[in-house]
Amino acid sequence: MKKELSAPKDKQVLTNCSVNESQYFLDNSLLPNNLTGKTSHGKLDNKLDEIRLLKKKTRNVEKAIILFNNSRILETLKFLIKIEAVTSDAVEIKSEHDLGNEQANEFASFLYETTGLDKNKIGEFLGKNKPFNLLVLS
């Protein structure tokens, strides 16, 4: 069974028939990339990588929300540092006292911008008279 190729109406297909070889040659610019031997997966792969990265970030934010909503503030901070949502020069965070102004500002942004956080837990956190909590509040 013979397959017929048709060109788009706005483009002209160049065909030459070699009598000796009886093969048809088409203008490669009109062929799909998989027929010309070229790969066009670069853009698709980039989009898939972007989607995977967004899904990973979403899972990470969801985990941080769960930690915070379960009153596990220190674990939330450690996790945010681990996923680089909050920067830290400290090698190991043993308490909230190991964190400074920059981390407090970034954590405040997390509290302000993240949907799904329990508002009562945010109030409890900000209402405690601890140095880091006061830094976040300011």
C-alpha positions as CSV (number, residue, x, y, z in Angstrom):
1,M,0.0,0.0,0.0
2,K,1.4,3.4,-1.0
3,K,1.2,6.3,1.4
4,E,0.7,9.7,-0.2
5,L,2.4,12.8,1.3
6,S,0.7,16.1,0.8
7,A,2.3,19.4,1.3
8,P,0.8,22.3,3.1
9,K,-1.0,24.6,0.7
10,D,1.2,27.6,1.6
11,K,4.4,25.7,0.9
12,Q,5.7,24.1,-2.1
13,V,7.3,20.6,-2.0
14,L,10.3,20.0,-4.2
15,T,10.3,16.5,-5.6
16,N,12.9,15.1,-7.9
17,C,12.9,11.6,-9.2
18,S,16.1,9.9,-10.0
19,V,15.4,7.5,-12.7
20,N,18.4,5.3,-11.9
21,E,17.6,4.9,-8.3
22,S,13.8,5.5,-8.6
23,Q,13.7,7.2,-5.2
24,Y,11.9,10.4,-4.4
25,F,13.6,13.2,-2.5
26,L,11.6,15.8,-0.6
27,D,12.6,19.1,0.7
28,N,13.6,18.3,4.3
29,S,12.3,21.5,5.7
30,L,8.7,20.3,5.1
31,L,9.2,16.9,6.7
32,P,8.5,16.2,10.3
33,N,11.8,16.0,12.3
34,N,11.4,12.3,12.9
35,L,11.5,11.6,9.2
36,T,14.7,13.7,8.6
37,G,16.6,12.0,11.3
38,K,16.8,15.2,13.5
39,T,15.5,15.2,17.0
40,S,13.3,17.9,18.3
41,H,12.9,16.6,21.8
42,G,14.9,19.4,23.3
43,K,12.0,21.7,23.8
44,L,9.8,18.9,25.0
45,D,12.4,17.6,27.4
46,N,12.8,21.1,28.8
47,K,9.1,21.5,29.4
48,L,9.0,18.0,31.0
49,D,11.9,19.0,33.3
50,E,10.1,22.3,34.2
51,I,6.9,20.3,35.1
52,R,8.9,17.8,37.2
53,L,10.6,20.7,39.0
54,L,7.3,22.4,39.7
55,K,5.8,19.1,41.0
56,K,8.8,18.7,43.3
57,K,8.5,22.2,44.6
58,T,4.8,21.7,45.2
59,R,5.4,18.5,47.2
60,N,8.1,20.3,49.2
61,V,5.8,23.2,50.0
62,E,3.0,20.8,50.9
63,K,5.4,19.0,53.3
64,A,6.4,22.3,54.9
65,I,2.8,23.2,55.4
66,I,2.1,19.9,57.1
67,L,5.1,20.4,59.4
68,F,4.1,23.9,60.3
69,N,0.4,23.1,60.8
70,N,1.4,20.3,63.2
71,S,3.3,22.8,65.4
72,R,6.7,21.5,64.3
73,I,8.3,24.9,63.8
74,L,11.9,23.9,64.1
75,E,11.5,20.9,61.7
76,T,9.7,23.3,59.3
77,L,12.7,25.7,59.4
78,K,15.2,22.8,58.9
79,F,13.1,21.5,56.0
80,L,12.9,24.9,54.4
81,I,16.6,25.3,54.7
82,K,17.1,21.8,53.3
83,I,15.0,22.7,50.2
84,E,16.7,26.1,50.0
85,A,13.5,28.0,50.5
86,V,15.3,29.7,53.5
87,T,19.1,30.3,53.3
88,S,21.4,29.5,56.1
89,D,25.1,29.5,56.7
90,A,24.7,27.4,59.9
91,V,25.8,23.8,59.4
92,E,23.3,22.4,61.9
93,I,20.3,24.1,63.3
94,K,19.7,23.0,66.9
95,S,17.3,25.8,67.9
96,E,15.7,28.9,66.5
97,H,18.4,30.9,68.2
98,D,20.9,29.7,65.5
99,L,19.0,31.7,62.9
100,G,19.3,35.4,62.1
101,N,17.5,38.3,60.5
102,E,17.8,37.0,56.9
103,Q,16.2,33.6,57.8
104,A,13.5,35.4,59.9
105,N,12.6,37.6,56.8
106,E,12.5,34.5,54.5
107,F,10.4,32.6,57.1
108,A,8.1,35.6,57.4
109,S,7.7,35.5,53.6
110,F,6.8,31.8,53.8
111,L,4.2,32.5,56.4
112,Y,2.7,35.4,54.4
113,E,2.8,34.0,50.9
114,T,2.0,30.3,51.5
115,T,-1.7,29.3,51.3
116,G,-2.8,26.4,53.3
117,L,-1.1,27.4,56.6
118,D,-3.3,27.3,59.7
119,K,-3.9,30.9,60.6
120,N,-4.2,29.9,64.3
121,K,-0.8,28.3,64.2
122,I,0.7,31.4,62.6
123,G,-0.9,33.5,65.4
124,E,0.5,31.1,68.1
125,F,3.9,31.2,66.5
126,L,4.0,35.0,66.2
127,G,2.5,35.5,69.7
128,K,5.3,33.6,71.5
129,N,7.9,35.9,73.2
130,K,11.0,34.2,71.6
131,P,13.8,36.1,69.8
132,F,13.3,34.4,66.5
133,N,9.5,34.7,66.6
134,L,9.9,38.4,67.3
135,L,12.4,38.8,64.4
136,V,9.8,37.1,62.1
137,L,7.1,39.5,63.4
138,S,9.2,42.6,62.8
